[in-house]
Amino acid sequence: MLSRLNDRLERAFGYVLAALFAALILVVFLQVMARNVLEIPLIWTLDAAQLLFSWCIFMGAALAFRKGEHYVVDLWPEHGGLTWIPAAVSLAASAAVIFILVNNGAAMSGIGLNRLSPSLGISEFWFFVPIPIAGVFMALFLVERLLAGRGE
């Protein structure tokens, strides 16, 4: 059940990330063209690019975590009697990072509620909220990994 939910989330994230990345490329292209060709500043493009970049980075990190491809460090043989040790360390480290993302990301998002992006006129909450959101999705993916019995 959780695996099917996560499969759907992964598919939806893929489409959303593709759209966000395309928007990021477009915004940066507009910024470069306006500055270098038209010689006019488009001040809002810097904040828009930062906003899109933040969402792409954290949502992409959550997807990479689901696939077990975010960080891979090969220090231990894949076969042998003690493969549970790196799996346990990986799970514990993942849980710690997820806790930090959710806890501290929520705190940062709260701080952003009281600040506005001058050029976009929106709350800076939207710049920080992808951090705890990604953490929540990573937690779902971690639970799926635990239930499947693969620590990776």
C-alpha positions as CSV (number, residue, x, y, z in Angstrom):
1,M,0.0,0.0,0.0
2,L,2.7,2.5,1.0
3,S,4.8,1.4,-2.0
4,R,1.9,2.2,-4.4
5,L,1.4,5.6,-2.8
6,N,5.1,6.3,-3.1
7,D,5.2,5.1,-6.7
8,R,2.4,7.6,-7.4
9,L,4.3,10.4,-5.5
10,E,7.4,9.6,-7.4
11,R,5.7,9.8,-10.8
12,A,3.9,13.1,-9.8
13,F,7.2,14.5,-8.5
14,G,8.9,13.7,-11.8
15,Y,6.3,15.7,-13.8
16,V,6.4,18.6,-11.3
17,L,10.2,18.7,-11.2
18,A,10.3,18.7,-15.0
19,A,8.0,21.7,-15.1
20,L,9.9,23.5,-12.3
21,F,13.2,22.9,-14.0
22,A,11.9,24.1,-17.4
23,A,10.6,27.2,-15.6
24,L,14.0,27.7,-14.0
25,I,15.8,27.5,-17.3
26,L,13.3,30.0,-18.8
27,V,13.7,32.5,-16.0
28,V,17.5,32.3,-16.2
29,F,17.3,32.6,-20.0
30,L,15.1,35.7,-19.6
31,Q,17.5,37.2,-17.1
32,V,20.5,36.7,-19.3
33,M,18.8,38.0,-22.4
34,A,17.4,41.0,-20.7
35,R,20.7,41.9,-19.1
36,N,23.0,41.2,-22.0
37,V,20.9,41.8,-25.1
38,L,18.2,44.2,-24.1
39,E,20.4,45.9,-21.5
40,I,17.5,46.2,-19.0
41,P,17.4,44.6,-15.6
42,L,14.7,42.2,-14.7
43,I,15.1,42.2,-10.9
44,W,12.4,39.7,-10.2
45,T,14.2,36.9,-12.2
46,L,16.9,36.5,-9.5
47,D,14.3,35.8,-6.7
48,A,12.2,33.6,-9.1
49,A,15.3,31.6,-10.0
50,Q,16.2,31.1,-6.3
51,L,12.6,30.0,-5.5
52,L,12.5,27.5,-8.4
53,F,16.0,26.3,-7.6
54,S,15.1,25.6,-3.9
55,W,12.0,23.6,-4.9
56,C,14.0,21.6,-7.6
57,I,16.9,20.8,-5.2
58,F,14.8,19.6,-2.3
59,M,12.1,17.7,-4.3
60,G,14.9,16.2,-6.4
61,A,16.7,15.1,-3.2
62,A,13.6,13.4,-2.0
63,L,13.2,11.5,-5.3
64,A,16.9,10.5,-5.3
65,F,16.5,9.3,-1.7
66,R,13.6,7.1,-2.8
67,K,15.7,5.5,-5.5
68,G,18.7,5.1,-3.1
69,E,20.8,7.4,-5.3
70,H,21.1,10.5,-3.2
71,Y,24.4,9.6,-1.5
72,V,26.1,6.4,-2.1
73,V,29.4,5.6,-0.4
74,D,30.9,2.2,-1.1
75,L,33.0,1.4,1.9
76,W,31.8,-2.1,2.6
77,P,31.6,-5.3,0.5
78,E,28.1,-5.9,-0.9
79,H,28.3,-9.6,0.0
80,G,29.2,-11.1,3.3
81,G,28.0,-11.8,6.7
82,L,27.9,-8.2,8.1
83,T,26.0,-6.3,5.5
84,W,23.5,-5.3,8.1
85,I,26.0,-2.9,9.7
86,P,26.2,-0.4,6.9
87,A,22.5,-0.8,6.3
88,A,21.8,0.1,9.9
89,V,24.2,3.1,9.9
90,S,22.5,4.3,6.6
91,L,19.1,4.1,8.1
92,A,20.1,5.8,11.3
93,A,21.9,8.6,9.4
94,S,18.9,9.0,7.0
95,A,16.5,9.3,10.0
96,A,18.8,11.9,11.6
97,V,18.9,14.0,8.4
98,I,15.2,13.7,7.8
99,F,14.6,14.9,11.4
100,I,16.8,17.9,10.8
101,L,15.1,18.7,7.5
102,V,11.6,18.6,9.0
103,N,12.4,20.2,12.3
104,N,14.7,23.0,11.2
105,G,13.0,23.4,7.8
106,A,9.7,24.1,9.6
107,A,11.4,26.6,11.8
108,M,13.0,28.4,8.8
109,S,9.7,28.4,7.0
110,G,8.1,30.0,10.1
111,I,10.7,32.7,10.0
112,G,10.0,33.3,6.3
113,L,6.3,33.9,7.1
114,N,7.3,37.4,8.4
115,R,9.4,38.4,5.5
116,L,8.5,39.3,1.9
117,S,10.6,38.8,-1.2
118,P,10.9,42.4,-2.4
119,S,10.9,41.7,-6.1
120,L,8.2,39.0,-6.1
121,G,6.0,40.3,-3.4
122,I,5.4,36.9,-1.8
123,S,6.3,35.5,1.6
124,E,9.8,34.0,1.9
125,F,8.0,31.0,3.4
126,W,7.7,29.7,-0.1
127,F,11.5,29.7,-0.4
128,F,12.0,27.6,2.7
129,V,8.9,25.3,2.8
130,P,10.4,22.8,0.3
131,I,12.9,21.8,3.0
132,P,10.4,20.3,5.5
133,I,8.1,19.0,2.7
134,A,11.1,17.1,1.2
135,G,11.8,15.8,4.7
136,V,8.3,14.5,5.1
137,F,8.4,12.7,1.7
138,M,11.8,11.3,2.6
139,A,10.3,9.9,5.8
140,L,7.6,8.2,3.8
141,F,10.3,6.7,1.6
142,L,12.3,5.6,4.6
143,V,9.3,3.9,6.1
144,E,8.8,2.1,2.8
145,R,12.4,1.0,2.9
146,L,12.1,-0.2,6.5
147,L,8.9,-2.2,5.7
148,A,10.6,-3.8,2.7
149,G,13.5,-4.8,4.8
150,R,16.2,-3.1,2.7
151,G,18.3,-0.7,4.6
152,E,20.5,0.3,1.7
